Amino acid sequence: CALPIWKYMLEGEVIMNWNILKKCVLMLFLGAAVHLTWIIWKSFVLLTPSVWQWVNVPLVQLQLSLNSIFFILLLLMIWPCYAWQHKRWVKLTLPYLSVGLFVISLCRDGYLIGVLSPATMISYVSLVAVGLVLLPRVIVYSAFIPATLYLIGSAYLSYTGSLSYGPLFQISDHYYSNHFWLLSMLFFIAPILCTCLILFEVLLSQWRHREHLIQQLSQMDPLTNLFNRRSINQCLDQLNHPVHENYALVLLDLDHFKHINDQYGHHKGDEALVKVSAILSQLLRGTDVVGRFGGEEFILILHHSSLEQAQQIAERCRSAIEQIELFSDEGQRIQITASFGIAIAAAESRPQQLLSQADKALYQAKASGRNAVKIYFAASEPAV
């Protein structure tokens, strides 16, 4: 049963693409798992009298109770991440609370075993690195800056003798109590830690910038700089969950485009596509979506549009395309026209159904002589 879960984690949805609350759930689960290991260890210590000489038994008993409380709290925090995930205030506050609770619960244990112990240092660096990869910087640093100050303060108070170092363990005359050793460890750890964090920040920034560029390239058609078919399909999938909005789909196809490629060359065909793309981008509203659906075919997603508005936009686009000035290598004007098919969303319309209706209207525009706008009304009626 565990194998399919790990297979999904490795091959399924990319964790980096999760929303912030799902990432918080992951952090809370990992935090609960860490406290569970502490609970198991402390339970083993209390049940094994032979090791009591090495530990502060009353402190272990107290910390076992605290670890149990934090374990329950971290698990309980998972519920609002799912139950209230659509509430705006939850998205704003819960990430800070989740990360803060996780870090605070570990800071105490870090002091108890020694702030300069390998376990504390590895946990600190690992949690900062994982946090910066998964979550926005402001959330991570809002928790880890106070945690860093806490660990530095604990180390200083241990050095001055105000606090015992690693009070969970009872090791007399150990070098942990040596002031020179504490200062030496700080001297060696601080520059390495700062250098690694700075380099990690630089590399992470460059990686995120690269990922953003790759995402943009994967969404855009390289010739026209419009959304490609993959991006358009994602936009159509989002329309499967409408908020009771009126929208229209418009398909348009350049007339006799093959003739332009054959007679004037593919470079002129590409130029025609670029000019048409620029016209469509200029004439559409900011809320609308335009994309290259394939070859010489384009699609317009007109949000909050009535049938009359969609027809007006399509007519403006058709007229502007007709007036494009494109000339062959010999100076001959190349006429460009386009045919349009419109489908308007109904109460129970699905995007793919609407797409099929717009395609039928486009076919009618082509059949009626091209360079025209046709509207689909119903399956039993021809487009007009």
FIFI-12946 format. One record per residue (C-alpha): x negated, z, y; residue in one letter; residue number from 1. Coordinates in nm, 3 decimals, padded with zeros to 5 digits, m for minus. Example, Ala and Ser with C-alpha at 12.3 -4.5 7.8 and 13.67 -1.06 7.14 Angstrom:
<site <m01.230; 00.780; m00.450>; "a"; 1>
<site <m01.367; 00.714; m00.106>; "s"; 2>
! end
This chain:
<site <00.000; 00.000; 00.000>; "c"; 1>
<site <m00.291; 00.076; 00.233>; "a"; 2>
<site <m00.446; m00.267; 00.172>; "l"; 3>
<site <m00.164; m00.466; 00.341>; "p"; 4>
<site <m00.181; m00.228; 00.640>; "i"; 5>
<site <m00.554; m00.286; 00.689>; "w"; 6>
<site <m00.507; m00.658; 00.628>; "k"; 7>
<site <m00.245; m00.664; 00.905>; "y"; 8>
<site <m00.479; m00.471; 01.137>; "m"; 9>
<site <m00.762; m00.717; 01.073>; "l"; 10>
<site <m00.570; m01.044; 01.049>; "e"; 11>
<site <m00.236; m00.976; 01.220>; "g"; 12>
<site <m00.158; m00.926; 01.586>; "e"; 13>
<site <m00.470; m00.875; 01.797>; "v"; 14>
<site <m00.497; m00.513; 01.909>; "i"; 15>
<site <m00.637; m00.620; 02.246>; "m"; 16>
<site <m00.311; m00.804; 02.312>; "n"; 17>
<site <m00.095; m00.497; 02.250>; "w"; 18>
<site <00.090; m00.352; 02.546>; "n"; 19>
<site <m00.049; m00.032; 02.693>; "i"; 20>
<site <00.198; 00.199; 02.519>; "l"; 21>
<site <00.115; 00.059; 02.176>; "k"; 22>
<site <m00.252; 00.120; 02.255>; "k"; 23>
<site <m00.162; 00.476; 02.353>; "c"; 24>
<site <00.006; 00.522; 02.016>; "v"; 25>
<site <m00.318; 00.413; 01.849>; "l"; 26>
<site <m00.521; 00.659; 02.060>; "m"; 27>
<site <m00.275; 00.942; 01.984>; "l"; 28>
<site <m00.287; 00.866; 01.613>; "f"; 29>
<site <m00.669; 00.869; 01.616>; "l"; 30>
<site <m00.667; 01.195; 01.813>; "g"; 31>
<site <m00.432; 01.354; 01.562>; "a"; 32>
<site <m00.659; 01.233; 01.280>; "a"; 33>
<site <m00.962; 01.397; 01.447>; "v"; 34>
<site <m00.777; 01.729; 01.476>; "h"; 35>
<site <m00.667; 01.699; 01.115>; "l"; 36>
<site <m01.034; 01.681; 01.011>; "t"; 37>
<site <m01.100; 01.997; 01.216>; "w"; 38>
<site <m00.805; 02.169; 01.050>; "i"; 39>
<site <m00.937; 02.078; 00.705>; "i"; 40>
<site <m01.291; 02.196; 00.792>; "w"; 41>
<site <m01.179; 02.526; 00.943>; "k"; 42>
<site <m00.941; 02.591; 00.654>; "s"; 43>
<site <m01.229; 02.535; 00.414>; "f"; 44>
<site <m01.449; 02.777; 00.613>; "v"; 45>
<site <m01.184; 03.051; 00.611>; "l"; 46>
<site <m01.132; 03.007; 00.238>; "l"; 47>
<site <m01.505; 03.020; 00.162>; "t"; 48>
<site <m01.649; 03.367; 00.232>; "p"; 49>
<site <m02.002; 03.253; 00.144>; "s"; 50>
<site <m02.027; 03.058; 00.474>; "v"; 51>
<site <m01.886; 03.330; 00.699>; "w"; 52>
<site <m02.239; 03.444; 00.785>; "q"; 53>
<site <m02.293; 03.117; 00.970>; "w"; 54>
<site <m01.974; 03.108; 01.177>; "v"; 55>
<site <m01.772; 03.317; 01.419>; "n"; 56>
<site <m01.478; 03.385; 01.188>; "v"; 57>
<site <m01.230; 03.521; 01.452>; "p"; 58>
<site <m01.303; 03.217; 01.671>; "l"; 59>
<site <m01.253; 02.983; 01.374>; "v"; 60>
<site <m00.913; 03.145; 01.311>; "q"; 61>
<site <m00.813; 03.104; 01.676>; "l"; 62>
<site <m00.930; 02.743; 01.689>; "q"; 63>
<site <m00.745; 02.662; 01.368>; "l"; 64>
<site <m00.422; 02.758; 01.543>; "s"; 65>
<site <m00.514; 02.557; 01.855>; "l"; 66>
<site <m00.609; 02.252; 01.650>; "n"; 67>
<site <m00.274; 02.273; 01.472>; "s"; 68>
<site <m00.091; 02.289; 01.806>; "i"; 69>
<site <m00.282; 01.990; 01.945>; "f"; 70>
<site <m00.225; 01.800; 01.619>; "f"; 71>
<site <00.152; 01.847; 01.655>; "i"; 72>
<site <00.150; 01.766; 02.029>; "l"; 73>
<site <m00.042; 01.442; 01.977>; "l"; 74>
<site <00.200; 01.331; 01.706>; "l"; 75>
<site <00.502; 01.426; 01.919>; "l"; 76>
<site <00.365; 01.217; 02.208>; "m"; 77>
<site <00.402; 00.907; 01.990>; "i"; 78>
<site <00.782; 00.931; 01.995>; "w"; 79>
<site <00.838; 00.871; 02.372>; "p"; 80>
<site <00.593; 00.577; 02.356>; "c"; 81>
<site <00.851; 00.403; 02.137>; "y"; 82>
<site <01.179; 00.561; 02.248>; "a"; 83>
<site <01.126; 00.516; 02.624>; "w"; 84>
<site <00.889; 00.218; 02.624>; "q"; 85>
<site <01.113; 00.014; 02.856>; "h"; 86>
<site <01.128; 00.281; 03.127>; "k"; 87>
<site <00.898; 00.211; 03.419>; "r"; 88>
<site <00.797; 00.573; 03.478>; "w"; 89>
<site <00.698; 00.606; 03.113>; "v"; 90>
<site <00.466; 00.304; 03.139>; "k"; 91>
<site <00.306; 00.456; 03.449>; "l"; 92>
<site <00.265; 00.819; 03.341>; "t"; 93>
<site <00.249; 00.833; 02.962>; "l"; 94>
<site <m00.090; 00.657; 02.927>; "p"; 95>
<site <m00.249; 00.918; 03.158>; "y"; 96>
<site <m00.082; 01.204; 02.969>; "l"; 97>
<site <m00.178; 01.065; 02.628>; "s"; 98>
<site <m00.544; 01.003; 02.710>; "v"; 99>
<site <m00.568; 01.330; 02.904>; "g"; 100>
<site <m00.424; 01.535; 02.618>; "l"; 101>
<site <m00.656; 01.363; 02.371>; "f"; 102>
<site <m00.969; 01.425; 02.582>; "v"; 103>
<site <m00.880; 01.784; 02.679>; "i"; 104>
<site <m00.818; 01.875; 02.317>; "s"; 105>
<site <m01.164; 01.746; 02.221>; "l"; 106>
<site <m01.357; 01.897; 02.512>; "c"; 107>
<site <m01.295; 02.248; 02.387>; "r"; 108>
<site <m01.424; 02.163; 02.041>; "d"; 109>
<site <m01.723; 01.986; 02.196>; "g"; 110>
<site <m01.823; 02.308; 02.372>; "y"; 111>
<site <m01.765; 02.522; 02.064>; "l"; 112>
<site <m02.006; 02.322; 01.846>; "i"; 113>
<site <m02.253; 02.264; 02.131>; "g"; 114>
<site <m02.233; 02.015; 02.418>; "v"; 115>
<site <m02.569; 01.861; 02.321>; "l"; 116>
<site <m02.497; 01.845; 01.949>; "s"; 117>
<site <m02.501; 01.500; 01.785>; "p"; 118>
<site <m02.130; 01.530; 01.703>; "a"; 119>
<site <m02.035; 01.593; 02.067>; "t"; 120>
<site <m02.260; 01.319; 02.206>; "m"; 121>
<site <m02.144; 01.060; 01.952>; "i"; 122>
<site <m01.779; 01.150; 02.011>; "s"; 123>
<site <m01.821; 01.129; 02.387>; "y"; 124>
<site <m01.992; 00.788; 02.386>; "v"; 125>
<site <m01.758; 00.647; 02.121>; "s"; 126>
<site <m01.441; 00.759; 02.298>; "l"; 127>
<site <m01.558; 00.621; 02.635>; "v"; 128>
<site <m01.647; 00.287; 02.476>; "a"; 129>
<site <m01.321; 00.257; 02.281>; "v"; 130>
<site <m01.117; 00.373; 02.581>; "g"; 131>
<site <m01.274; 00.117; 02.816>; "l"; 132>
<site <m01.212; m00.164; 02.566>; "v"; 133>
<site <m00.848; m00.072; 02.504>; "l"; 134>
<site <m00.723; 00.068; 02.835>; "l"; 135>
<site <m00.758; 00.005; 03.210>; "p"; 136>
<site <m01.062; 00.172; 03.367>; "r"; 137>
<site <m00.857; 00.393; 03.599>; "v"; 138>
<site <m00.688; 00.563; 03.302>; "i"; 139>
<site <m01.012; 00.613; 03.111>; "v"; 140>
<site <m01.215; 00.748; 03.403>; "y"; 141>
<site <m00.933; 00.975; 03.521>; "s"; 142>
<site <m00.982; 01.167; 03.196>; "a"; 143>
<site <m01.352; 01.122; 03.123>; "f"; 144>
<site <m01.489; 01.210; 03.467>; "i"; 145>
<site <m01.337; 01.562; 03.445>; "p"; 146>
<site <m01.452; 01.579; 03.082>; "a"; 147>
<site <m01.806; 01.488; 03.184>; "t"; 148>
<site <m01.807; 01.753; 03.457>; "l"; 149>
<site <m01.676; 02.005; 03.203>; "y"; 150>
<site <m01.954; 01.926; 02.954>; "l"; 151>
<site <m02.221; 01.935; 03.227>; "i"; 152>
<site <m02.086; 02.267; 03.353>; "g"; 153>
<site <m02.084; 02.410; 03.000>; "s"; 154>
<site <m02.443; 02.298; 02.947>; "a"; 155>
<site <m02.551; 02.457; 03.275>; "y"; 156>
<site <m02.374; 02.786; 03.203>; "l"; 157>
<site <m02.531; 02.789; 02.858>; "s"; 158>
<site <m02.871; 02.739; 03.020>; "y"; 159>
<site <m02.819; 03.028; 03.261>; "t"; 160>
<site <m02.691; 03.251; 02.983>; "g"; 161>
<site <m02.340; 03.286; 03.128>; "s"; 162>
<site <m02.200; 03.120; 02.817>; "l"; 163>
<site <m02.328; 03.117; 02.464>; "s"; 164>
<site <m02.428; 02.778; 02.328>; "y"; 165>
<site <m02.222; 02.657; 02.032>; "g"; 166>
<site <m02.028; 02.985; 01.994>; "p"; 167>
<site <m01.852; 02.859; 01.681>; "l"; 168>
<site <m02.175; 02.908; 01.487>; "f"; 169>
<site <m02.387; 03.220; 01.450>; "q"; 170>
<site <m02.745; 03.108; 01.420>; "i"; 171>
<site <m02.987; 03.364; 01.552>; "s"; 172>
<site <m03.317; 03.266; 01.714>; "d"; 173>
<site <m03.226; 02.900; 01.692>; "h"; 174>
<site <m03.383; 02.651; 01.927>; "y"; 175>
<site <m03.036; 02.578; 02.073>; "y"; 176>
<site <m03.082; 02.898; 02.275>; "s"; 177>
<site <m03.419; 02.781; 02.407>; "n"; 178>
<site <m03.394; 02.688; 02.775>; "h"; 179>
<site <m03.679; 02.440; 02.754>; "f"; 180>
<site <m03.505; 02.264; 02.465>; "w"; 181>
<site <m03.177; 02.241; 02.661>; "l"; 182>
<site <m03.348; 02.094; 02.967>; "l"; 183>
<site <m03.549; 01.852; 02.754>; "s"; 184>
<site <m03.237; 01.729; 02.578>; "m"; 185>
<site <m03.061; 01.675; 02.913>; "l"; 186>
<site <m03.370; 01.495; 03.044>; "f"; 187>
<site <m03.372; 01.251; 02.752>; "f"; 188>
<site <m02.996; 01.211; 02.707>; "i"; 189>
<site <m02.885; 01.161; 03.070>; "a"; 190>
<site <m03.080; 00.839; 03.153>; "p"; 191>
<site <m03.001; 00.682; 02.816>; "i"; 192>
<site <m02.633; 00.767; 02.847>; "l"; 193>
<site <m02.606; 00.639; 03.206>; "c"; 194>
<site <m02.794; 00.317; 03.123>; "t"; 195>
<site <m02.576; 00.247; 02.819>; "c"; 196>
<site <m02.254; 00.310; 03.014>; "l"; 197>
<site <m02.363; 00.083; 03.301>; "i"; 198>
<site <m02.465; m00.195; 03.063>; "l"; 199>
<site <m02.143; m00.150; 02.869>; "f"; 200>
<site <m01.941; m00.179; 03.192>; "e"; 201>
<site <m02.125; m00.500; 03.289>; "v"; 202>
<site <m02.085; m00.656; 02.945>; "l"; 203>
<site <m01.721; m00.551; 02.926>; "l"; 204>
<site <m01.646; m00.703; 03.268>; "s"; 205>
<site <m01.812; m01.030; 03.170>; "q"; 206>
<site <m01.631; m01.033; 02.835>; "w"; 207>
<site <m01.291; m00.973; 02.995>; "r"; 208>
<site <m01.358; m01.246; 03.252>; "h"; 209>
<site <m01.454; m01.484; 02.971>; "r"; 210>
<site <m01.143; m01.393; 02.773>; "e"; 211>
<site <m00.929; m01.455; 03.081>; "h"; 212>
<site <m01.082; m01.801; 03.128>; "l"; 213>
<site <m01.036; m01.884; 02.760>; "i"; 214>
<site <m00.674; m01.773; 02.777>; "q"; 215>
<site <m00.616; m01.993; 03.083>; "q"; 216>
<site <m00.778; m02.291; 02.911>; "l"; 217>
<site <m00.566; m02.240; 02.601>; "s"; 218>
<site <m00.249; m02.244; 02.812>; "q"; 219>
<site <m00.321; m02.544; 03.034>; "m"; 220>
<site <m00.328; m02.918; 02.974>; "d"; 221>
<site <m00.682; m03.026; 03.070>; "p"; 222>
<site <m00.577; m03.356; 03.231>; "l"; 223>
<site <m00.280; m03.253; 03.444>; "t"; 224>
<site <m00.356; m02.881; 03.483>; "n"; 225>
<site <00.004; m02.805; 03.387>; "l"; 226>
<site <00.122; m02.579; 03.108>; "f"; 227>
<site <00.064; m02.737; 02.768>; "n"; 228>
<site <00.319; m02.753; 02.489>; "r"; 229>
<site <00.204; m02.424; 02.337>; "r"; 230>
<site <00.263; m02.242; 02.666>; "s"; 231>
<site <00.598; m02.412; 02.718>; "i"; 232>
<site <00.709; m02.303; 02.371>; "n"; 233>
<site <00.617; m01.946; 02.464>; "q"; 234>
<site <00.827; m01.977; 02.781>; "c"; 235>
<site <01.117; m02.108; 02.574>; "l"; 236>
<site <01.081; m01.818; 02.329>; "d"; 237>
<site <01.114; m01.577; 02.621>; "q"; 238>
<site <01.442; m01.743; 02.712>; "l"; 239>
<site <01.577; m01.622; 02.378>; "n"; 240>
<site <01.620; m01.285; 02.549>; "h"; 241>
<site <01.782; m01.378; 02.881>; "p"; 242>
<site <01.899; m01.127; 03.139>; "v"; 243>
<site <02.225; m01.316; 03.195>; "h"; 244>
<site <02.062; m01.581; 03.412>; "e"; 245>
<site <02.160; m01.942; 03.456>; "n"; 246>
<site <01.884; m02.188; 03.384>; "y"; 247>
<site <01.843; m02.556; 03.311>; "a"; 248>
<site <01.602; m02.762; 03.104>; "l"; 249>
<site <01.495; m03.103; 03.230>; "v"; 250>
<site <01.305; m03.352; 03.017>; "l"; 251>
<site <01.148; m03.653; 03.187>; "l"; 252>
<site <00.961; m03.944; 03.042>; "d"; 253>
<site <00.759; m04.206; 03.230>; "l"; 254>
<site <00.908; m04.552; 03.185>; "d"; 255>
<site <00.700; m04.826; 03.019>; "h"; 256>
<site <00.395; m04.601; 03.013>; "f"; 257>
<site <00.244; m04.791; 02.719>; "k"; 258>
<site <00.259; m05.105; 02.929>; "h"; 259>
<site <00.051; m04.934; 03.202>; "i"; 260>
<site <m00.213; m04.832; 02.948>; "n"; 261>
<site <m00.224; m05.173; 02.782>; "d"; 262>
<site <m00.229; m05.385; 03.099>; "q"; 263>
<site <m00.427; m05.172; 03.343>; "y"; 264>
<site <m00.633; m04.945; 03.116>; "g"; 265>
<site <m00.605; m04.587; 02.999>; "h"; 266>
<site <m00.784; m04.459; 03.307>; "h"; 267>
<site <m00.491; m04.583; 03.517>; "k"; 268>
<site <m00.249; m04.422; 03.274>; "g"; 269>
<site <m00.433; m04.094; 03.317>; "d"; 270>
<site <m00.424; m04.136; 03.695>; "e"; 271>
<site <m00.049; m04.191; 03.678>; "a"; 272>
<site <m00.005; m03.870; 03.478>; "l"; 273>
<site <m00.212; m03.672; 03.729>; "v"; 274>
<site <m00.013; m03.807; 04.025>; "k"; 275>
<site <00.321; m03.734; 03.857>; "v"; 276>
<site <00.202; m03.382; 03.773>; "s"; 277>
<site <00.111; m03.320; 04.136>; "a"; 278>
<site <00.454; m03.442; 04.250>; "i"; 279>
<site <00.637; m03.217; 04.005>; "l"; 280>
<site <00.429; m02.913; 04.102>; "s"; 281>
<site <00.496; m02.973; 04.473>; "q"; 282>
<site <00.873; m03.022; 04.441>; "l"; 283>
<site <00.952; m02.731; 04.211>; "l"; 284>
<site <01.023; m02.377; 04.328>; "r"; 285>
<site <00.788; m02.089; 04.264>; "g"; 286>
<site <01.012; m01.945; 03.993>; "t"; 287>
<site <01.034; m02.272; 03.799>; "d"; 288>
<site <00.801; m02.387; 03.522>; "v"; 289>
<site <00.661; m02.734; 03.472>; "v"; 290>
<site <00.460; m02.850; 03.174>; "g"; 291>
<site <00.335; m03.154; 02.991>; "r"; 292>
<site <00.538; m03.168; 02.674>; "f"; 293>
<site <00.337; m03.444; 02.512>; "g"; 294>
<site <00.201; m03.787; 02.600>; "g"; 295>
<site <00.393; m03.913; 02.903>; "e"; 296>
<site <00.675; m03.659; 02.862>; "e"; 297>
<site <00.718; m03.356; 03.091>; "f"; 298>
<site <00.953; m03.060; 03.089>; "i"; 299>
<site <01.098; m02.851; 03.372>; "l"; 300>
<site <01.240; m02.502; 03.319>; "i"; 301>
<site <01.458; m02.428; 03.620>; "l"; 302>
<site <01.540; m02.058; 03.642>; "h"; 303>
<site <01.853; m01.938; 03.824>; "h"; 304>
<site <01.977; m02.295; 03.863>; "s"; 305>
<site <02.327; m02.435; 03.860>; "s"; 306>
<site <02.402; m02.783; 03.730>; "l"; 307>
<site <02.420; m02.916; 04.086>; "e"; 308>
<site <02.083; m02.762; 04.179>; "q"; 309>
<site <01.918; m02.900; 03.865>; "a"; 310>
<site <02.054; m03.247; 03.940>; "q"; 311>
<site <01.927; m03.232; 04.298>; "q"; 312>
<site <01.579; m03.126; 04.186>; "i"; 313>
<site <01.568; m03.401; 03.923>; "a"; 314>
<site <01.678; m03.663; 04.176>; "e"; 315>
<site <01.411; m03.554; 04.423>; "r"; 316>
<site <01.148; m03.576; 04.153>; "c"; 317>
<site <01.272; m03.917; 04.036>; "r"; 318>
<site <01.267; m04.054; 04.390>; "s"; 319>
<site <00.920; m03.913; 04.464>; "a"; 320>
<site <00.777; m04.056; 04.140>; "i"; 321>
<site <00.923; m04.396; 04.226>; "e"; 322>
<site <00.732; m04.390; 04.557>; "q"; 323>
<site <00.392; m04.302; 04.406>; "i"; 324>
<site <00.123; m04.544; 04.521>; "e"; 325>
<site <m00.098; m04.641; 04.230>; "l"; 326>
<site <m00.310; m04.955; 04.234>; "f"; 327>
<site <m00.494; m05.142; 03.962>; "s"; 328>
<site <m00.864; m05.219; 03.979>; "d"; 329>
<site <m00.771; m05.555; 04.133>; "e"; 330>
<site <m00.558; m05.393; 04.404>; "g"; 331>
<site <m00.220; m05.471; 04.247>; "q"; 332>
<site <00.044; m05.200; 04.293>; "r"; 333>
<site <00.153; m05.036; 03.968>; "i"; 334>
<site <00.519; m04.936; 03.965>; "q"; 335>
<site <00.587; m04.591; 03.819>; "i"; 336>
<site <00.934; m04.467; 03.736>; "t"; 337>
<site <01.072; m04.189; 03.516>; "a"; 338>
<site <01.394; m04.113; 03.330>; "s"; 339>
<site <01.545; m03.763; 03.331>; "f"; 340>
<site <01.772; m03.570; 03.095>; "g"; 341>
<site <01.932; m03.240; 03.203>; "i"; 342>
<site <02.092; m02.964; 02.997>; "a"; 343>
<site <02.238; m02.651; 03.153>; "i"; 344>
<site <02.248; m02.317; 02.968>; "a"; 345>
<site <02.583; m02.192; 02.845>; "a"; 346>
<site <02.680; m01.839; 02.743>; "a"; 347>
<site <02.552; m01.867; 02.386>; "e"; 348>
<site <02.296; m02.144; 02.429>; "s"; 349>
<site <01.960; m02.116; 02.260>; "r"; 350>
<site <01.656; m02.281; 02.420>; "p"; 351>
<site <01.596; m02.512; 02.124>; "q"; 352>
<site <01.960; m02.625; 02.136>; "q"; 353>
<site <01.926; m02.689; 02.507>; "l"; 354>
<site <01.607; m02.884; 02.445>; "l"; 355>
<site <01.787; m03.107; 02.198>; "s"; 356>
<site <02.069; m03.163; 02.448>; "q"; 357>
<site <01.825; m03.255; 02.726>; "a"; 358>
<site <01.657; m03.498; 02.488>; "d"; 359>
<site <01.991; m03.666; 02.418>; "k"; 360>
<site <02.057; m03.697; 02.791>; "a"; 361>
<site <01.709; m03.846; 02.835>; "l"; 362>
<site <01.787; m04.100; 02.564>; "y"; 363>
<site <02.102; m04.198; 02.756>; "q"; 364>
<site <01.895; m04.241; 03.075>; "a"; 365>
<site <01.657; m04.471; 02.889>; "k"; 366>
<site <01.945; m04.667; 02.734>; "a"; 367>
<site <02.117; m04.716; 03.069>; "s"; 368>
<site <01.822; m04.897; 03.225>; "g"; 369>
<site <01.566; m04.622; 03.294>; "r"; 370>
<site <01.469; m04.468; 03.630>; "n"; 371>
<site <01.784; m04.255; 03.615>; "a"; 372>
<site <01.905; m03.895; 03.581>; "v"; 373>
<site <02.156; m03.811; 03.310>; "k"; 374>
<site <02.334; m03.482; 03.239>; "i"; 375>
<site <02.443; m03.351; 02.901>; "y"; 376>
<site <02.786; m03.186; 02.908>; "f"; 377>
<site <02.902; m03.144; 02.546>; "a"; 378>
<site <02.826; m03.282; 02.204>; "a"; 379>
<site <03.152; m03.473; 02.201>; "s"; 380>
<site <03.089; m03.630; 02.540>; "e"; 381>
<site <02.825; m03.880; 02.643>; "p"; 382>
<site <02.571; m03.785; 02.908>; "a"; 383>
<site <02.665; m03.895; 03.259>; "v"; 384>
! end
